[in-house]
Structure formats: C-alpha cells, structure tokens
Amino acid sequence: MQTVKGAIAEYFESVTKKKSKSSFKQERTYFKDLEHFCFKNKISLLIEITPKHIEDFQTWLLGKPKKPQTVNRQFTVYNHFFDKCIQWGWIDVSPSRFCKKLREIEPIRVLWNKSQYKLAVKLAKPRWFRNVLRFLRYSGIRPQEAGEIRMCDISLEEEFIRLFMPKVSEYRVIAINEKLRRIIFMQSRGKKKHDFLFLNDKGRKVTTHRINQKLKKLQKEHGITTETAYAFRHGYATNLCRKDVNLEKVRKALGHKKISTTLKYTHVDLEVLKEVSKIKY
C-alpha cells in the first residue's frame, strides 16, 4: 500500500520535466498543505483519504485564510494527482470526486490609464524595463511569456512571435504589430539566435518577479497605480472588448483554451463603473 508521502514523491518525479520551475515550486507548496493536513489527521496511507477528509481539507484551507480562487487552483492540481494515483493502481476512485468548485469572487480591476502608463514609461529605467512595459501593453501577453521570448522565436518577415507558455508547457503564436516591431528592433541589437529578447541588469532573462519588483519601486517613488505588470493583460483584453472585438478573437489573442477564462479578463473595470454612476436619470 502506497503512503501519502511516497505517492506525492512519485507524482513530482513524473511531472518534473513537464513543469516550469515556478509552477513546480508552487505545486510543492500546495502539497505541503496536503501533507500537513494528513499528518494532523493521522493519515499515512493514500487509501485512507476519504471524500469527507477532502471536504474538511477544503474548509481547512479556507480557514488559513486562503481565497476561493487559490483553493480552486490547488484542487485542480490535487485532482490531477489523484487521477495519476488511479492510473498507477494505488487507489480505485478519487477521494476528491465529490468536491465542488468554490464560488470565486471576481475582484474589481483597477486598470492602468493612459496618463499613468505614460508617466511609468517616461520614468522607467533601464531601457529593458521600459521596453518590457511597452511590450506588455501592446501585446497583452503574460509577463512570464515575455521573459521566455528568444530571438529564434521571432519572425519579422512573417510578422509573428512564437510564445512559450510555462504554465501549460505549450507554445502559441501572436502577431507582430508596428509598435511591437519597434520594440523588437531596439531590443534585438547585437543579439544572437538563441539569446533572450529581454535581459535584466545582470544579463539574465527577465522574470515576472523582477518586473514587479522594479514596478513597485517606481510606484512608491512617484505614486503611480499599485497594479502589477499583469494588469496590462487585463487592460488589453478590456480595450478589445470596448472596441467590440469578437470574444472568440479576444480568446485567441490572449491564448486561452476556454472562453470562460477570457470572460474573467473582460469584466467591466472600475473606471467604467465610475462613468456609469455619473449618468443622470
């Protein structure tokens, strides 16, 4: 009979090559929660985990406290883990099969406005940081995807960029517009085929953490919006919807598999709500 710790170790061994370092690290944190819960409830064997235990575990996570969005993300990973355990013959059915997805509270997005963006770009230093902000605004890609772009992924002749999505370990393609072309031209000087497009101060590939780190410093010094670099993606999607772009086209532009995911990025933002509240009736 397989132990909980043994099953988790085997699971990580099987997914190590398929996950990015950040995803792998995040999932490690998720399974520490599961291990702690099992230890607390004196559960050592995998087959001892019941649907009631999983229900209590979900409640325990919410009491940590954790947001429903975070708990749902964790359970997506746990469901995959239990499915693997069934494939390997350690359990017959998944103990999380009756676990319902928690209702998520969608936050009101405070998006970057034009004046904030212009000020940030004007004050942003060094050049790579300024160009990353511009690239995120005009492409709508994830900050993590921007950090993964290599020169060999860019085709200026055919006007596309092949993006690696670390979250799902897959590639997708976006089109190059004139603004992105200018940024690529500035960033590509002196770079070889397999060099990253965006390199930080130390000559390493740019990470989401580093972008947000520099952004927080800029915000603290000059009082710009406290939104992260990811807010550019929400702003890009919201702008497309304001211009009545077909939702299916928005989905493809953002690289989502499901239209339901795209809907989360296209909710009415706070600025629109403020405009609506001023309408006289």
NUMIZA-697102 format. One record per residue: residue in one letter; x, y, z of N, C-alpha, C, O in turn. Coordinates in steps of 0.1 Angstrom, whole numbers. Each point is the difference from the previous one (the first is absolute). Example, Ala and Ser with C-alpha at 12.3 -4.5 7.8 and 13.67 -1.06 7.14 Angstrom:
BEGIN
("a", (132, -57, 78), (-9, 12, 0), (9, 12, 0), (10, 0, 7)) ("s", (-14, 11, -14), (9, 11, 0), (-8, 11, 8), (5, 11, 1)) 
This chain:
BEGIN
("m", (8, -12, 0), (-8, 12, 0), (9, 13, 0), (9, 0, 8)) ("q", (-13, 9, -17), (8, 12, -1), (-3, 10, 11), (-11, 3, 3)) ("t", (22, 3, 2), (-2, 11, 10), (-3, 13, -7), (2, 2, -12)) ("v", (-7, 8, 19), (-3, 13, -6), (13, 7, -4), (0, 5, -11)) ("k", (10, -5, 19), (13, 6, -3), (6, -7, -12), (6, 7, -9)) ("g", (-7, -20, 8), (6, -8, -11), (-7, 3, -13), (7, 2, -10)) ("a", (-20, 0, 11), (-8, 3, -12), (3, 14, -6), (2, 2, -12)) ("i", (0, 7, 22), (3, 14, -4), (14, 1, -7), (2, 7, -9)) ("a", (7, -15, 15), (14, 0, -5), (0, -6, -14), (7, 5, -9)) ("e", (-15, -16, 7), (0, -6, -13), (-7, 9, -10), (4, 1, -12)) ("y", (-14, 6, 16), (-7, 10, -9), (9, 11, -5), (1, 3, -12)) ("f", (7, 3, 21), (10, 10, -3), (11, -5, -10), (5, 7, -8)) ("e", (-2, -19, 10), (11, -6, -8), (-6, -1, -15), (8, 1, -9)) ("s", (-21, -4, 8), (-6, -2, -13), (-2, 13, -8), (-1, 1, -12)) ("v", (-1, 10, 20), (-4, 13, -6), (12, 10, -1), (-2, 11, -5)) ("t", (13, -14, 11), (12, 9, 1), (3, 6, -14), (2, 13, -1)) ("k", (-1, -21, -9), (5, 5, -13), (-11, 8, -7), (3, 7, -10)) ("k", (-16, -9, 14), (-11, 6, -7), (-4, 14, 6), (-7, 8, -6)) ("k", (13, -5, 17), (-4, 13, 7), (12, 10, 0), (12, -4, 0)) ("s", (-16, 17, 0), (10, 10, 1), (5, 0, 15), (-7, -5, 8)) ("k", (18, 12, -6), (5, 1, 14), (-10, 7, 9), (-2, -5, 12)) ("s", (-4, 15, -16), (-10, 8, 8), (-12, -9, 3), (-5, 0, 11)) ("s", (0, -7, -21), (-12, -9, 2), (3, -11, 9), (-8, -4, 9)) ("f", (20, -2, -10), (5, -11, 8), (1, 4, 15), (-5, -7, 9)) ("k", (10, 19, -7), (2, 6, 13), (-14, 3, 7), (-2, -3, 11)) ("q", (-7, 8, -19), (-14, 3, 4), (-7, -13, 5), (-7, 0, 10)) ("e", (8, -10, -19), (-6, -13, 4), (6, -7, 12), (-7, -7, 7)) ("r", (19, 9, -5), (7, -5, 12), (-7, 6, 13), (-3, -7, 9)) ("t", (0, 20, -10), (-7, 7, 11), (-14, -6, 2), (-4, -2, 11)) ("y", (-3, -1, -22), (-13, -6, 1), (0, -13, 7), (-8, -3, 9)) ("f", (18, -6, -12), (1, -13, 5), (5, 0, 15), (-3, -9, 7)) ("k", (9, 20, -3), (4, 1, 14), (-12, 2, 8), (-1, -5, 12)) ("d", (-9, 12, -17), (-13, 2, 7), (-7, -14, 1), (-5, -3, 11)) ("l", (5, -5, -21), (-6, -13, 0), (7, -9, 10), (-7, -7, 8)) ("e", (20, 7, -8), (8, -8, 9), (-3, 4, 15), (-1, -9, 8)) ("h", (1, 22, -6), (-3, 5, 14), (-13, -4, 5), (-2, -4, 11)) ("f", (-8, 5, -20), (-14, -4, 4), (-1, -15, 3), (-6, -4, 10)) ("c", (13, -5, -18), (0, -14, 2), (7, -4, 13), (-4, -8, 7)) ("f", (15, 15, -4), (8, -2, 12), (-9, 4, 12), (0, -7, 10)) ("k", (-7, 18, -11), (-8, 5, 11), (-12, -10, 3), (-4, -1, 11)) ("n", (-1, -5, -22), (-11, -10, 2), (4, -14, 0), (-8, -10, -1)) ("k", (22, 8, 3), (6, -14, 2), (-4, -9, -12), (-3, -12, 1)) ("i", (4, 18, -13), (-2, -8, -13), (14, -2, -6), (7, 9, -4)) ("s", (-3, -22, 3), (13, -3, -5), (-1, -7, -14), (9, 2, -8)) ("l", (-20, -10, 6), (-1, -7, -13), (-10, 7, -9), (-9, 7, 4)) ("l", (12, -8, -17), (-8, 7, -10), (-15, -4, 0), (-9, 8, -2)) ("i", (7, -21, 4), (-13, -6, 0), (-9, 5, 12), (-12, -2, 0)) ("e", (19, 7, 10), (-8, 5, 12), (-6, 14, -2), (-9, 4, 8)) ("i", (12, 3, -19), (-6, 13, -3), (-14, -2, -6), (-1, -7, -10)) ("t", (-9, 12, 17), (-14, -2, -4), (-5, 14, -5), (6, 10, 2)) ("p", (-18, -11, -9), (-6, 13, -5), (-3, 10, 12), (1, 12, -2)) ("k", (-4, -18, 14), (-2, 9, 11), (12, 7, 4), (0, 12, 4)) ("h", (12, -19, -4), (12, 6, 3), (3, 12, -10), (5, 10, 4)) ("i", (-8, -13, -17), (3, 11, -10), (-9, 12, 2), (4, 11, -1)) ("e", (-16, -14, 5), (-10, 11, 4), (5, 8, 11), (0, 13, 0)) ("d", (5, -20, 11), (6, 7, 11), (13, 8, -3), (2, 10, 5)) ("f", (5, -16, -14), (13, 6, -5), (-3, 13, -7), (7, 10, 2)) ("q", (-17, -10, -11), (-4, 12, -7), (-4, 11, 10), (3, 12, -1)) ("t", (-11, -15, 11), (-4, 9, 11), (12, 5, 7), (0, 12, 4)) ("w", (9, -21, -1), (12, 4, 8), (9, 10, -8), (5, 9, 6)) ("l", (-4, -11, -19), (7, 9, -9), (-6, 14, 0), (7, 10, 1)) ("l", (-20, -9, -1), (-7, 13, 0), (2, 7, 13), (0, 12, 1)) ("g", (2, -20, 10), (2, 6, 13), (14, 5, 3), (3, 5, 10)) ("k", (6, -8, -20), (15, 4, 2), (3, 15, 2), (8, 2, 9)) ("p", (-14, 8, -15), (-11, -1, -11), (6, 0, -14), (11, 6, -2)) ("k", (-18, -12, -7), (3, 1, -14), (-12, 4, -8), (-11, -4, 4)) ("k", (13, 10, -15), (-11, 4, -9), (-6, -12, -7), (8, -9, -3)) ("p", (-21, 10, 0), (-6, -11, -8), (8, -3, -13), (1, -12, -4)) ("q", (4, 22, -3), (8, -1, -12), (12, -9, 2), (3, -9, -8)) ("t", (4, 12, 19), (12, -8, 4), (-3, -14, 3), (7, -10, -5)) ("v", (-18, 7, 12), (-4, -13, 4), (-4, -8, -13), (4, -12, -1)) ("n", (-11, 18, -8), (-4, -6, -12), (12, -4, -8), (1, -11, -7)) ("r", (9, 20, 6), (13, -3, -7), (7, -12, 6), (5, -9, -7)) ("q", (-5, 8, 20), (6, -11, 7), (-7, -13, -3), (7, -10, -2)) ("f", (-20, 10, 2), (-8, -12, -2), (1, -5, -15), (-2, -12, -2)) ("t", (5, 21, -7), (3, -4, -14), (12, -9, 0), (0, -10, -7)) ("v", (10, 14, 15), (12, -8, 1), (-2, -13, 7), (5, -11, -4)) ("y", (-13, 11, 15), (-3, -12, 8), (-8, -10, -8), (3, -12, 0)) ("n", (-12, 17, -8), (-8, -9, -9), (9, -7, -10), (-2, -12, -2)) ("h", (11, 19, -3), (10, -6, -10), (8, -10, 7), (3, -11, -5)) ("f", (1, 14, 18), (8, -9, 8), (-8, -13, 3), (6, -11, -2)) ("f", (-18, 12, 6), (-8, -12, 3), (-3, -8, -13), (-1, -13, 1)) ("d", (-1, 20, -12), (-2, -7, -13), (13, -9, -3), (-2, -11, -5)) ("k", (13, 17, 7), (13, -8, -2), (1, -12, 9), (4, -10, -4)) ("c", (-9, 12, 16), (1, -11, 10), (-9, -11, -4), (3, -12, 2)) ("i", (-15, 15, -9), (-9, -10, -5), (7, -8, -11), (0, -12, -1)) ("q", (7, 20, -8), (7, -6, -12), (11, -10, 5), (2, -10, -6)) ("w", (5, 14, 17), (10, -8, 5), (-5, -12, 9), (8, -8, 5)) ("g", (-21, 7, -3), (-6, -11, 7), (1, 1, 15), (-2, -10, 7)) ("w", (4, 22, -1), (1, 1, 14), (-14, 2, 7), (-2, -4, 11)) ("i", (-7, 10, -19), (-14, 2, 5), (-9, -3, -11), (3, 0, -12)) ("d", (-16, -4, 16), (-10, -3, -11), (-7, 12, -4), (-4, 1, -12)) ("v", (0, 8, 21), (-7, 12, -3), (6, 12, 6), (7, -1, 10)) ("s", (-9, 13, -15), (6, 12, 5), (-8, 5, 12), (-12, 1, -1)) ("p", (18, 2, 13), (-7, 5, 11), (-5, 14, -2), (-8, 5, 8)) ("s", (13, 2, -18), (-5, 14, -3), (-11, 0, -10), (-3, 11, -5)) ("r", (-3, -23, 1), (-10, 0, -10), (-12, 8, 3), (-7, 4, -9)) ("f", (3, -3, 22), (-12, 7, 4), (3, 15, 3), (-10, 7, 4)) ("c", (22, -3, -4), (4, 13, 4), (-5, 10, -11), (4, 0, -11)) ("k", (-12, 10, 16), (-5, 10, -9), (9, 12, -1), (7, 4, 10)) ("k", (-6, 2, -21), (8, 12, -2), (-7, 12, 8), (-12, 2, -1)) ("l", (21, 5, 8), (-5, 11, 8), (-4, 12, -8), (6, 2, -11)) ("r", (-15, 6, 15), (-5, 12, -7), (11, 10, 1), (4, 4, 11)) ("e", (1, 1, -22), (11, 10, 1), (-6, 14, -1), (-9, 3, -7)) ("i", (15, 6, 15), (-4, 14, 1), (9, 7, -10), (12, 2, 3)) ("e", (-17, 3, -14), (8, 7, -10), (3, 14, 5), (-9, 8, 3)) ("p", (21, -4, -2), (4, 13, 5), (-3, 11, -10), (0, -3, -12)) ("i", (-2, 15, 17), (-1, 11, -9), (14, 4, -5), (8, 3, 8)) ("r", (-6, -3, -21), (13, 3, -5), (2, 15, -1), (-8, 8, -6)) ("v", (19, -3, 12), (5, 14, -2), (10, 0, -10), (12, -3, 2)) ("l", (-15, 6, -15), (9, -1, -11), (9, 12, -1), (-3, 11, 5)) ("w", (14, -13, -13), (8, 11, -3), (-7, 10, -9), (-5, -4, -10)) ("n", (5, 17, 13), (-5, 10, -9), (12, 6, -8), (11, -3, 3)) ("k", (-14, 10, -13), (10, 5, -10), (10, 9, 7), (12, -1, -2)) ("s", (-16, 10, 11), (9, 9, 7), (9, -7, 9), (12, 3, 1)) ("q", (-17, -14, 6), (9, -8, 9), (10, -7, -8), (12, -1, 4)) ("y", (-16, -5, -15), (8, -8, -9), (12, 9, -6), (11, -4, 0)) ("k", (-15, 16, -5), (10, 9, -6), (10, 4, 10), (12, 1, -3)) ("l", (-17, 2, 16), (10, 4, 10), (9, -11, 4), (12, 2, 2)) ("a", (-17, -14, -1), (8, -12, 3), (11, -2, -10), (11, -3, 3)) ("v", (-15, 3, -16), (9, -2, -11), (11, 11, 0), (12, -2, -3)) ("k", (-16, 14, 6), (9, 12, 0), (11, -2, 11), (11, 4, -2)) ("l", (-16, -9, 13), (9, -1, 12), (8, -13, 1), (9, -2, 7)) ("a", (-14, -8, -15), (5, -14, 1), (15, -1, -5), (3, 5, -11)) ("k", (5, -10, 20), (14, -2, -4), (5, -14, 6), (-5, -4, 11)) ("p", (13, -3, -18), (7, 2, -12), (-9, -2, -12), (-12, -2, 1)) ("r", (18, 1, -13), (-8, -1, -13), (-8, -13, 0), (-11, 1, -5)) ("w", (17, -12, 9), (-7, -13, -1), (-13, 0, 8), (-10, -5, -5)) ("f", (10, 12, 16), (-12, 1, 9), (-11, 9, -7), (-12, -4, -1)) ("r", (16, 15, -5), (-9, 9, -8), (-6, -8, -11), (-12, 2, -3)) ("n", (20, -9, -5), (-4, -7, -11), (-10, -12, 3), (-9, -3, -7)) ("v", (12, -3, 19), (-9, -11, 4), (-14, 5, 3), (-10, -6, -4)) ("l", (9, 18, 11), (-13, 6, 3), (-7, 3, -13), (-12, -3, -1)) ("r", (19, 8, -9), (-6, 4, -13), (-5, -13, -7), (-11, 0, -6)) ("f", (19, -10, 7), (-3, -13, -7), (-12, -6, 6), (-9, -5, -7)) ("l", (8, 5, 20), (-12, -6, 7), (-13, 7, -3), (-10, -6, -2)) ("r", (11, 19, 1), (-11, 8, -3), (-6, -2, -14), (-12, -1, -2)) ("y", (21, 0, -8), (-4, -1, -14), (-1, -14, -5), (-4, -2, -12)) ("s", (6, -8, 20), (-1, -14, -4), (-10, -8, 8), (-7, -9, -5)) ("g", (5, 13, 18), (-10, -7, 9), (5, -14, 4), (-8, -8, 6)) ("i", (21, 5, -7), (6, -12, 4), (3, 0, 15), (0, 10, 6)) ("r", (2, -22, -1), (3, -1, 15), (15, 4, 1), (8, -2, -8)) ("p", (-5, 9, 20), (14, 4, 3), (10, -12, -1), (11, 2, -5)) ("q", (-16, -14, 9), (9, -12, 0), (3, -4, -14), (11, -4, -3)) ("e", (-21, 6, -6), (2, -3, -15), (10, 9, -6), (8, -4, -8)) ("a", (-8, 17, 12), (9, 10, -5), (14, -4, 3), (9, 1, -8)) ("g", (-7, -6, 20), (14, -4, 5), (5, -13, -8), (12, -2, 0)) ("e", (-21, -5, -6), (4, -13, -7), (3, 2, -14), (5, -9, -7)) ("i", (-7, 21, 1), (2, 2, -14), (14, 0, -4), (8, 8, 6)) ("r", (-4, -16, -15), (14, 0, -6), (-1, 6, -14), (-10, 0, -6)) ("m", (22, 4, 1), (1, 6, -13), (-5, -10, -11), (-6, 4, -10)) ("c", (8, -17, 12), (-4, -10, -10), (-15, -2, 0), (-5, -7, -10)) ("d", (-2, 12, 20), (-15, -1, 0), (-7, 11, -8), (-12, 0, -2)) ("i", (20, 10, -2), (-5, 11, -7), (2, 0, -15), (11, -3, -5)) ("s", (-22, 5, -3), (1, 1, -14), (-6, 13, -5), (-12, 2, -1)) ("l", (21, 8, -1), (-4, 13, -5), (-6, -1, -14), (-8, 9, -4)) ("e", (13, -18, -4), (-4, -1, -14), (-15, -5, 0), (-8, 6, -8)) ("e", (5, -16, 15), (-14, -5, 1), (-8, 6, 11), (-12, -3, 1)) ("e", (18, 12, 6), (-7, 8, 10), (-7, -8, 11), (-12, 2, 3)) ("f", (20, -11, 3), (-6, -7, 12), (11, -4, 10), (12, 0, -3)) ("i", (-16, -2, 15), (9, -4, 11), (-5, -13, 6), (-12, -2, 3)) ("r", (20, -8, -2), (-4, -13, 6), (3, 1, 15), (11, 2, 5)) ("l", (-22, -2, 3), (1, 1, 15), (0, -13, 7), (-9, -8, -3)) ("f", (18, 6, 13), (-1, -12, 8), (-8, 4, 13), (3, 10, 6)) ("m", (-13, -19, -3), (-8, 2, 12), (4, -9, 11), (-4, -12, 0)) ("p", (12, 16, 9), (5, -8, 11), (-11, -7, 8), (2, -11, 5)) ("k", (-13, 18, -4), (-11, -5, 9), (-5, -14, -5), (-3, -8, 8)) ("v", (3, 6, -22), (-5, -12, -5), (10, -7, -9), (-3, -10, -6)) ("s", (15, 16, 6), (12, -6, -8), (-4, -2, -15), (3, -10, -6)) ("e", (-10, 20, 0), (-3, 0, -14), (3, 13, -7), (4, 10, 7)) ("y", (-4, -10, -20), (3, 12, -8), (-13, 6, -6), (-10, -7, -2)) ("r", (10, 20, 0), (-11, 6, -7), (6, 11, -9), (12, 4, 2)) ("v", (-20, 2, -11), (6, 10, -9), (-8, 13, 1), (-12, 0, 1)) ("i", (19, 11, -1), (-7, 13, 0), (6, 8, -12), (11, -2, -5)) ("a", (-19, 11, 0), (4, 9, -12), (8, 12, 5), (-1, 4, 11)) ("i", (10, 0, -20), (9, 12, 4), (-7, 12, -7), (-1, 1, -12)) ("n", (-2, 9, 21), (-5, 13, -6), (12, 10, -1), (11, -4, 4)) ("e", (-14, 16, -9), (11, 9, -2), (7, 4, 13), (12, 2, 0)) ("k", (-20, 0, 11), (6, 4, 13), (9, -11, 5), (11, 3, 6)) ("l", (-15, -15, -7), (8, -12, 4), (13, -1, -8), (11, -3, 5)) ("r", (-12, 6, -18), (11, -1, -9), (11, 10, 4), (12, -4, 0)) ("r", (-16, 16, 4), (10, 10, 4), (7, -4, 13), (12, 1, 1)) ("i", (-19, -7, 8), (6, -5, 13), (9, -11, -3), (11, -1, 6)) ("i", (-15, -9, -15), (9, -11, -3), (13, 5, -7), (11, -5, 3)) ("f", (-12, 15, -11), (11, 6, -7), (10, 6, 10), (12, -2, -1)) ("m", (-17, 9, 11), (9, 6, 10), (6, -11, 9), (12, 1, 4)) ("q", (-19, -11, -1), (4, -11, 10), (10, -10, -7), (7, -7, 7)) ("s", (-8, 6, -20), (7, -11, -7), (14, 3, -4), (7, -8, -6)) ("r", (-3, 21, 8), (13, 4, -5), (11, -8, 7), (1, -1, 12)) ("g", (8, -5, -21), (11, -8, 5), (-3, -13, 6), (9, -7, 6)) ("k", (-21, 2, -7), (-4, -13, 6), (1, -11, -10), (-3, 2, -12)) ("k", (6, -14, 17), (1, -12, -9), (-14, -7, 0), (-9, 3, 7)) ("k", (9, -13, -15), (-12, -8, -3), (-7, -5, 13), (-12, 0, 1)) ("h", (20, -6, 8), (-7, -6, 12), (1, 9, 13), (-3, -5, 11)) ("d", (6, 18, -13), (0, 9, 11), (-14, 4, 3), (-9, 0, -8)) ("f", (6, 3, 21), (-13, 5, 4), (-2, 14, -4), (10, 8, -1)) ("l", (-22, -4, -3), (-3, 13, -5), (2, 11, 11), (6, 10, -2)) ("f", (-11, -14, 14), (1, 9, 12), (10, -6, 10), (-2, -11, 5)) ("l", (12, 19, -2), (10, -4, 10), (1, 10, 11), (-1, 12, -3)) ("n", (2, -16, 15), (0, 10, 11), (14, 6, 2), (9, -2, -8)) ("d", (-7, 9, 19), (13, 7, 3), (12, -9, 0), (11, 4, -3)) ("k", (-14, -17, 7), (11, -9, 2), (2, -9, -13), (8, -10, 0)) ("g", (-15, 13, -10), (1, -8, -13), (-8, -13, 0), (3, -8, -8)) ("r", (-12, 7, 18), (-8, -12, 0), (-14, 3, -5), (-4, 11, -1)) ("k", (-4, -22, -2), (-13, 2, -5), (-9, 7, 10), (2, -2, 12)) ("v", (-11, 10, -17), (-9, 8, 9), (-10, -9, 6), (-6, -9, -7)) ("t", (3, 10, 20), (-11, -7, 7), (-11, 9, 4), (1, 12, 1)) ("t", (-13, -18, 2), (-12, 8, 4), (4, 7, 13), (-4, 11, 3)) ("h", (11, -18, 6), (3, 5, 13), (9, 12, -1), (-2, 10, 7)) ("r", (12, -10, -16), (9, 11, -2), (-8, 12, -6), (3, 12, 4)) ("i", (-12, -14, -13), (-8, 11, -6), (-8, 7, 10), (0, 12, 1)) ("n", (-7, -20, 8), (-9, 5, 10), (9, 7, 11), (-5, 10, 6)) ("q", (16, -15, -4), (9, 6, 10), (4, 14, -3), (-1, 9, 8)) ("k", (5, -7, -21), (4, 13, -5), (-13, 9, -1), (1, 12, 2)) ("l", (-12, -18, -5), (-12, 8, -2), (-5, 5, 14), (-4, 11, 1)) ("k", (5, -19, 10), (-3, 4, 13), (8, 12, 5), (-4, 9, 6)) ("k", (17, -10, -10), (9, 11, 4), (-4, 13, -7), (1, 11, 6)) ("l", (-4, -12, -19), (-5, 11, -8), (-13, 6, 6), (-1, 12, 1)) ("q", (-8, -21, 3), (-13, 5, 5), (2, 7, 14), (-7, 10, 2)) ("k", (16, -16, 6), (3, 6, 13), (6, 14, -1), (-4, 9, 8)) ("e", (13, -7, -18), (7, 13, -1), (-9, 10, -7), (2, 12, 3)) ("h", (-11, -16, -12), (-7, 10, -7), (-16, -1, 1), (-7, 7, -7)) ("g", (2, -15, 16), (-14, -1, 2), (-9, -5, -11), (-11, 4, -2)) ("i", (17, -12, -7), (-8, -6, -11), (-8, -11, 5), (2, -5, 12)) ("t", (-12, 0, -19), (-9, -11, 4), (8, -12, 6), (11, -3, -5)) ("t", (-17, -3, 14), (6, -12, 7), (-2, -13, -7), (4, -11, 5)) ("e", (-10, 11, -17), (-3, -12, -8), (13, -6, -5), (10, 7, -2)) ("t", (-10, -20, 1), (12, -7, -5), (1, 0, -15), (-9, 5, -7)) ("a", (20, -11, 2), (2, 0, -15), (-11, -9, -6), (-3, 3, -12)) ("y", (-3, -12, 19), (-10, -9, -6), (-13, 8, -3), (-8, -4, -9)) ("a", (7, 16, 15), (-12, 9, -3), (0, 5, -14), (-11, 3, -6)) ("f", (23, -3, -1), (0, 4, -14), (-8, -10, -8), (-6, 4, -10)) ("r", (7, -17, 14), (-8, -10, -8), (-15, 2, 2), (-7, -1, -10)) ("h", (3, 4, 22), (-14, 3, 2), (-5, 12, -8), (-10, 0, -6)) ("g", (19, 10, 6), (-3, 12, -7), (-1, -2, -15), (-8, 6, -7)) ("y", (17, -14, 2), (0, -4, -15), (-13, -6, -3), (-6, 3, -11)) ("a", (2, -13, 19), (-13, -7, -3), (-12, 9, 1), (-9, -1, -8)) ("t", (9, 9, 18), (-11, 10, 3), (-1, 9, -12), (-11, 4, -5)) ("n", (22, 1, 0), (0, 10, -11), (-5, -7, -13), (-7, 7, -7)) ("l", (10, -19, 5), (-5, -7, -12), (-15, -2, 1), (-7, 2, -10)) ("c", (2, -4, 22), (-15, -2, 1), (-7, 13, -1), (-11, 1, -5)) ("r", (17, 10, 10), (-6, 14, -2), (-1, 3, -15), (-9, 8, -4)) ("k", (18, -13, -4), (0, 3, -14), (-8, -11, -8), (0, -1, -12)) ("d", (-8, -7, 20), (-10, -9, -6), (7, -11, -8), (-5, -5, -10)) ("v", (17, 1, 14), (7, -11, -7), (-7, -13, 5), (-3, -2, 11)) ("n", (1, -7, -21), (-7, -13, 3), (7, -7, 11), (13, -1, 1)) ("l", (-20, -5, 9), (5, -6, 12), (9, -12, -4), (10, -3, 7)) ("e", (-13, -4, -18), (8, -11, -4), (14, 4, -5), (10, -6, 3)) ("k", (-10, 18, -9), (13, 6, -4), (8, 4, 12), (12, -1, 0)) ("v", (-19, 6, 10), (7, 5, 13), (6, -13, 6), (11, 1, 5)) ("r", (-18, -12, -5), (4, -12, 6), (13, -5, -7), (10, -4, 7)) ("k", (-10, 5, -20), (12, -5, -7), (12, 10, 2), (11, -5, 1)) ("a", (-14, 18, 0), (11, 9, 2), (6, -2, 14), (12, 2, 1)) ("l", (-20, -6, 9), (6, -2, 13), (5, -14, 2), (7, -3, 10)) ("g", (-10, -6, -19), (5, -14, 1), (-7, -8, 10), (6, -10, 6)) ("h", (-19, 12, -4), (-8, -8, 9), (-6, -12, -7), (-3, 1, -12)) ("k", (2, -12, 19), (-6, -12, -6), (-16, 1, 1), (-7, -5, -9)) ("k", (3, 11, 20), (-15, 1, 2), (-4, 14, 0), (6, 9, 5)) ("i", (-18, -7, -11), (-6, 14, -1), (-3, 5, 14), (-1, 12, 3)) ("s", (-2, -21, 7), (-4, 3, 13), (12, 7, 7), (-2, 9, 9)) ("t", (14, -13, -12), (12, 7, 6), (1, 14, -6), (4, 9, 8)) ("t", (-7, -7, -20), (1, 13, -7), (-10, 10, 7), (3, 12, 1)) ("l", (-14, -17, 2), (-11, 8, 7), (5, 7, 13), (-4, 11, 3)) ("k", (13, -18, 4), (6, 5, 12), (8, 12, -2), (2, 9, 9)) ("y", (4, -8, -21), (9, 11, -4), (-7, 12, -6), (6, 11, -2)) ("t", (-19, -13, -1), (-7, 11, -7), (-12, 6, 8), (-9, 6, -5)) ("h", (10, -8, 18), (-10, 7, 9), (1, 15, -1), (11, 5, -2)) ("v", (-22, 1, 4), (0, 15, 1), (10, 5, 11), (-1, -5, 11)) ("d", (10, 14, -15), (9, 5, 10), (-5, 11, 8), (-11, 5, -3)) ("l", (18, 0, 13), (-5, 10, 10), (-2, 13, -7), (-10, 7, 3)) ("e", (18, -3, -13), (-2, 13, -7), (-13, 0, -7), (-7, 11, 0)) ("v", (3, -22, -6), (-13, -1, -7), (-12, 2, 10), (-10, 6, -2)) ("l", (12, -13, 14), (-11, 1, 10), (-1, 14, 5), (-11, 4, 3)) ("k", (22, 3, -2), (-1, 14, 5), (-7, 9, -11), (-8, 9, 4)) ("e", (10, -12, -16), (-7, 7, -11), (-15, -2, 0), (-8, 9, -1)) ("v", (5, -22, 4), (-14, -4, 0), (-7, 7, 12), (-12, 4, -1)) ("s", (19, -3, 12), (-6, 6, 12), (-4, 15, -1), (-8, 5, 7)) ("k", (15, 1, -17), (-2, 15, -2), (-12, 3, -10), (-4, 11, -1)) ("i", (-1, -22, -5), (-11, 2, -9), (-13, 5, 7), (-4, -6, 10)) ("k", (-2, 17, -14), (-12, 5, 6), (-12, -8, -4), (-1, -4, -12)) ("y", (-9, 3, 21), (-12, -7, -3), (-12, 6, 7), (-11, -4, -2)) 
